[in-house]
Amino acid sequence: MSGSFKPKSIRLALVGLGKIARDQHLPAIAATPGIELVAVASRNGKADGLPNFPDIVPMLASDTPIDAVVMCQPPQARYVAARAALLAGKHVFLEKPPGATLSEVEALITLAKAQGVTLFASWHSREAAAVAAAADWLTGTLIRSVQITWKEDVRVWHPGQTWIWQAGGFGVFDPGINALSILTRILPEPVRLISASLQMPTNCAAPIAATLSMETASGIPIAADFDFLQTGPQSWDIKVATSAGELLLAQGGNQLTIAGKTLPAMPEREYPTLYRRFVELVQTGASDVDLAPLRLVADAFMGGKLVPTEPFTE
């Protein structure tokens, strides 16, 4: 079975050569020992010097030797492509969010296990420079409350990307799930949703803003404020009030301030760390699929109040 084959260098194919793939995945792949990009499948982009295919089906049917596939296309298309790769015995790396629904990701988990291959649901913001240090400091600390403020300008970060406003595109939860991935990484307890309010433009099928009320298993209150129309300075902050002072994770998890003292900055490492983790998982025959952030988003859609707002136009 190809899932048990451990080559010296994992021959990787990439599906969906868009902005995130060019900005983050390609440089990280090139810098990661033990992995080599050998093919690309994309409707709208081509990679120089590699076999290029319009989609994953002809790529998998080709004679290009492939051990693993990274999925970088919009979430609505991810399940079909990931399933095809798993059925072909390939290891699979999923960009966040791992799918458009919980049920389809759970189906991929079952299939990967049956095929004996690795499935990796990546949460890049968990690998931001200061997240691990924040989690370590909060261990054993009395936490009193958490406030998430995650606001950015969709016109800057997702220009012309209409998929994000369609069903399964997540809207403001596309960046918001990054905050939830950090939240569920740094807190020592499970988190549940209490209530949510989703502001939905009348011409869209995904929210442009949202507020969430959550709490941990022991009742620690958590509030989140997500906005996709922030102009000027962008806000990617998580504040944690504790008995030992306030912890602030700023800049998307890359800057840590504890009790007013800002720790020295560390270099960005998100995608290189993810690819090192993927190589390790493949080499050890393991999978890593944490659904906690996606489950909170699903709960917000299922239990939240929809508030119609004015149409969105770029």
SULCOR-V817104 format. One record per pair of residues at least 24 apart in sequence whose C-alpha atoms are under 10 Angstrom apart, sorted by the first residue. I is the first residue (numbers start at 1). GAP is how many residues later the second one is. Records with the same first field share a line. If there is no record, write none. Layout:
I = GAP + GAP
This chain:
1 = 87 + 88 + 89 + 114 + 115 + 116
2 = 64 + 65 + 66 + 86 + 87 + 88 + 89 + 113 + 114 + 115
3 = 64 + 65 + 83 + 85 + 86 + 87 + 88 + 109 + 110 + 112 + 113 + 114 + 115 + 279 + 282
4 = 85 + 87 + 111 + 112 + 113 + 114 + 278 + 279 + 280 + 281
5 = 62 + 84 + 112 + 277 + 278 + 280
6 = 61 + 273 + 276 + 277 + 278 + 279
7 = 27 + 28 + 60 + 275 + 276
8 = 25 + 26 + 27 + 275
9 = 24 + 25 + 26 + 27 + 28 + 58 + 270
10 = 24 + 25 + 26 + 27 + 28 + 56 + 57 + 58 + 59 + 81 + 268 + 269 + 272 + 273
11 = 24 + 25 + 26 + 27 + 28 + 53 + 54 + 55 + 56 + 57 + 58
12 = 24 + 25 + 26 + 27 + 28 + 53 + 54 + 55 + 56 + 57 + 58 + 78 + 79 + 80 + 81
13 = 24 + 25 + 26 + 27 + 28 + 37 + 38 + 39 + 43 + 46 + 47 + 51 + 52 + 53 + 54 + 55 + 56 + 57 + 58 + 77 + 79
14 = 24 + 25 + 26 + 27 + 28 + 33 + 38 + 42 + 54 + 55 + 56 + 57 + 58 + 59 + 79
15 = 24 + 25 + 26 + 27 + 28 + 37 + 38 + 39 + 40 + 41 + 44 + 54 + 55 + 56 + 57 + 58 + 63 + 66 + 67
16 = 24 + 25 + 26 + 27 + 28 + 29 + 30 + 38 + 39 + 40 + 54 + 55 + 56 + 57 + 58 + 61 + 62
17 = 24 + 25 + 26 + 27 + 28 + 29 + 30 + 54 + 55 + 56
18 = 24 + 25 + 26 + 27 + 28 + 54 + 55 + 56
19 = 26 + 53 + 138 + 139
20 = 52 + 53 + 75
21 = 49 + 50 + 51 + 52 + 74
22 = 25
24 = 246 + 247 + 248
25 = 45 + 47 + 70 + 246 + 247 + 249 + 250
26 = 245
27 = 244 + 245
28 = 241 + 242 + 243 + 244 + 245 + 246 + 247 + 248
29 = 242 + 243 + 245 + 246 + 247
30 = 242
31 = 240 + 241 + 244 + 245
32 = 239 + 240 + 241 + 242 + 243 + 244 + 247
33 = 242 + 243 + 246
34 = 241 + 242 + 244 + 245 + 246 + 249
35 = 32 + 33 + 240 + 241 + 243 + 244
36 = 30 + 31 + 32
37 = 29 + 31 + 32 + 33
38 = 26 + 27 + 28 + 29 + 30 + 31
39 = 25 + 26 + 27 + 30
40 = 29 + 30
41 = 28 + 30 + 32
42 = 30 + 31
43 = 30
55 = 26
56 = 24 + 25 + 26 + 28 + 29
57 = 24 + 27 + 28
59 = 26
60 = 24 + 25 + 28 + 30
61 = 27
66 = 24 + 25
67 = 24 + 25 + 50 + 215
68 = 24 + 25 + 49 + 50 + 51 + 210 + 214
69 = 24 + 25 + 50
70 = 24 + 25 + 50
71 = 24 + 25 + 27
72 = 24 + 25 + 26
74 = 24 + 25 + 26 + 87 + 89 + 90 + 94 + 95
75 = 24 + 25 + 26 + 88 + 89 + 93 + 94 + 95 + 99
76 = 24 + 25 + 87 + 88 + 90 + 91 + 92 + 93 + 94
77 = 91
78 = 26 + 27
79 = 25 + 26 + 28 + 29
80 = 24 + 28
82 = 26 + 30 + 37
83 = 24 + 25 + 26 + 28 + 29
85 = 27
86 = 25 + 26 + 27 + 28 + 29 + 30 + 31 + 32 + 33
87 = 24 + 25 + 27 + 28 + 30
88 = 27
89 = 26 + 27 + 28 + 29
90 = 25 + 26 + 27 + 28 + 29
91 = 24 + 25 + 26 + 27 + 28 + 29 + 187 + 190 + 191 + 194 + 196
92 = 25 + 26 + 27 + 28 + 29 + 186 + 190 + 195
93 = 25 + 26 + 27 + 28 + 29 + 181 + 182 + 185 + 194 + 195 + 196
94 = 25 + 26 + 27 + 28 + 29 + 195
95 = 25 + 26 + 27 + 28 + 29
96 = 25 + 26 + 27 + 28 + 29 + 78 + 79 + 81 + 82 + 85 + 197 + 198
97 = 24 + 25 + 26 + 72 + 73 + 76 + 77 + 78 + 80 + 81 + 84 + 194 + 196 + 197
98 = 24 + 25 + 191 + 192 + 193 + 196
99 = 69 + 70 + 195
100 = 67 + 68 + 69 + 70 + 194 + 198
101 = 67 + 193 + 194 + 196 + 197
102 = 189 + 192 + 193 + 195 + 196
105 = 184 + 186 + 189
106 = 183 + 185
108 = 181
109 = 178 + 179 + 180
112 = 175
113 = 173 + 174
116 = 169 + 170 + 171
117 = 164 + 165 + 168 + 169 + 170
118 = 160 + 161 + 163 + 164 + 165 + 166 + 167 + 168 + 169 + 170 + 171
119 = 159 + 162 + 163 + 166 + 167 + 168 + 169 + 170
120 = 154 + 157 + 158 + 161 + 162 + 166 + 167 + 168 + 169 + 170
121 = 153 + 157 + 166 + 167 + 168 + 169 + 170
122 = 59 + 149 + 152 + 153 + 155 + 156 + 166 + 167 + 168
123 = 54 + 55 + 57 + 58 + 59 + 62 + 147 + 148 + 151 + 166 + 167 + 170
124 = 54 + 57 + 58 + 145 + 146 + 147 + 148 + 149 + 150
125 = 50 + 52 + 53 + 54 + 55 + 56 + 57 + 60 + 127 + 128 + 129 + 144 + 145 + 146
126 = 52 + 53 + 54 + 55 + 56 + 57 + 58 + 59 + 60 + 126 + 127 + 128 + 144 + 147 + 148
127 = 54 + 55 + 58 + 126 + 127 + 141 + 142 + 143 + 144 + 145 + 146 + 147
128 = 54 + 123 + 124 + 125 + 126 + 127 + 138 + 139 + 140 + 141 + 142 + 143 + 145
129 = 122 + 123 + 124 + 125 + 126 + 127 + 136 + 137 + 138 + 139 + 140 + 141
130 = 119 + 120 + 121 + 122 + 123 + 124 + 125 + 126 + 127 + 133 + 134 + 135 + 136 + 137 + 138
131 = 51 + 52 + 54 + 55 + 118 + 119 + 121 + 122 + 123 + 124 + 125
132 = 50 + 53 + 54 + 121
133 = 53 + 123 + 130
134 = 48 + 51 + 52 + 53 + 106 + 113 + 114 + 115 + 119 + 121 + 122 + 123 + 124
135 = 47 + 48 + 49 + 50 + 51 + 52 + 53
136 = 50 + 51 + 52
137 = 49 + 110 + 121
138 = 48 + 49 + 50 + 102 + 104 + 106 + 109
139 = 47 + 48 + 49
140 = 48
141 = 47 + 101 + 102 + 103 + 104
142 = 78 + 99 + 100 + 101 + 102 + 103
143 = 44 + 45 + 77 + 78 + 97 + 98 + 99 + 100 + 101 + 102 + 103 + 104
144 = 75 + 76 + 77 + 78 + 96 + 97 + 98 + 99 + 102
145 = 70 + 71 + 74 + 75 + 76 + 77 + 78 + 94 + 95 + 96 + 97 + 101
146 = 37 + 41 + 68 + 69 + 74 + 75 + 76 + 77 + 78 + 92 + 93 + 94 + 95 + 96 + 100 + 101 + 102
147 = 36 + 66 + 74 + 75 + 76 + 77 + 78 + 90 + 91 + 92 + 93 + 94 + 101
148 = 28 + 31 + 32 + 35 + 63 + 64 + 74 + 75 + 76 + 77 + 78 + 87 + 88 + 89 + 90 + 91 + 92 + 100 + 101
149 = 27 + 30 + 62 + 74 + 75 + 76 + 77 + 78 + 85 + 86 + 87 + 88 + 89 + 90 + 101
150 = 25 + 26 + 27 + 28 + 29 + 59 + 74 + 75 + 76 + 77 + 78 + 80 + 84 + 85 + 86 + 87 + 88 + 100 + 101 + 102
151 = 24 + 25 + 58 + 74 + 75 + 76 + 77 + 78 + 79 + 80 + 82 + 83 + 84 + 85 + 86
152 = 24 + 74 + 75 + 76 + 77 + 78 + 79 + 80 + 81 + 82 + 83 + 84
153 = 74 + 75 + 76 + 77 + 78 + 79 + 80 + 81 + 82
154 = 54 + 73 + 74 + 75 + 76 + 77 + 160
155 = 73 + 74 + 75 + 76 + 158 + 159
156 = 72 + 73 + 74 + 75
157 = 71
158 = 70
159 = 155
160 = 154
162 = 42
163 = 42 + 43
164 = 40 + 41 + 42 + 43 + 44
165 = 35 + 36 + 38 + 39 + 40 + 41 + 42 + 43 + 147
166 = 37 + 38 + 39 + 40 + 41
167 = 37 + 38 + 39 + 40
168 = 37 + 38
169 = 36 + 37 + 38
170 = 35 + 36 + 37 + 38 + 127 + 128 + 131
171 = 29 + 33 + 34 + 35 + 36 + 37 + 38 + 39 + 56 + 57
172 = 26 + 27 + 28 + 34 + 35 + 36 + 37 + 38 + 54 + 55 + 56 + 57
173 = 33 + 34 + 35 + 36 + 37 + 53 + 54 + 55 + 121 + 124 + 127
174 = 32 + 54 + 123
175 = 51 + 52 + 53 + 61 + 77
176 = 33 + 34 + 48 + 49 + 50 + 51 + 52 + 60 + 117 + 121
177 = 49 + 115 + 116 + 117 + 118 + 119 + 120
178 = 58 + 74 + 75 + 115 + 116
179 = 45 + 47 + 57 + 58 + 59 + 73 + 74 + 114
180 = 44 + 58 + 112 + 113 + 114 + 115 + 116 + 117
181 = 109 + 110 + 111 + 112 + 113 + 115
182 = 56 + 67 + 70 + 71 + 111
183 = 39 + 55 + 57 + 109 + 110
184 = 32 + 106 + 108 + 109 + 112
185 = 107 + 108
187 = 29 + 53
188 = 28 + 29
189 = 26 + 27 + 28 + 29 + 30 + 31
190 = 25 + 26 + 27 + 28 + 102
191 = 24 + 25 + 26 + 27 + 28 + 29 + 30 + 31 + 101 + 102 + 104 + 105
192 = 24 + 25 + 27 + 30 + 100 + 103 + 104 + 107
193 = 29 + 30 + 102 + 103 + 104 + 105 + 106 + 107 + 110 + 111
194 = 27 + 28 + 105 + 106 + 109 + 110
195 = 28 + 104 + 105 + 108 + 109 + 110
196 = 27 + 28 + 29 + 101 + 103 + 104 + 105 + 106 + 107 + 108 + 109 + 110
197 = 28 + 103 + 104 + 106 + 107 + 108 + 109 + 110
198 = 28 + 102 + 103 + 106 + 107 + 108 + 109 + 110 + 111
199 = 28 + 106 + 107 + 108 + 109 + 110 + 111
200 = 105 + 106 + 107 + 108 + 109 + 110 + 111 + 112
201 = 105 + 106 + 107 + 108 + 109 + 110 + 111 + 112
202 = 105 + 106 + 107 + 108 + 109 + 110
203 = 105 + 106 + 107 + 108 + 109 + 110
204 = 104 + 105 + 106 + 107 + 108 + 109
206 = 95
207 = 94 + 99 + 100 + 101 + 102
208 = 101 + 103 + 104
209 = 98 + 100
210 = 90 + 94 + 95 + 96 + 97
211 = 89 + 93 + 94
212 = 84 + 85 + 88 + 92
213 = 87 + 91
214 = 82
229 = 83
